[in-house]
Amino acid sequence: MKKEFLIVTPGVRPSGAEFADQKRVMTPAEAVRAGSDYIVVGRTHNRAADPVRAAQAIVDEMEKA
């Protein structure tokens, strides 16, 4: 069966990150388990002291899901 829709999940925050002004958030692992095809990660990655390390931590968390 061909998948007709993609699931994009905004408001993704890595485990242990602050929610800031976000009311509804998921971790990368929760988003993957919920069926997300794509996740949207913003400030926690963009404002990280080491964005490459932050991105790798997100990928690692997704792979464990």
Secondary structure, 3 states (H helix, E strand, C coil): CCCCCCCEECCECCCCCCCCCCCCCECHHHHHHCCCCEECCCHHHHCCCCHHHHHHHHHHHHHHC
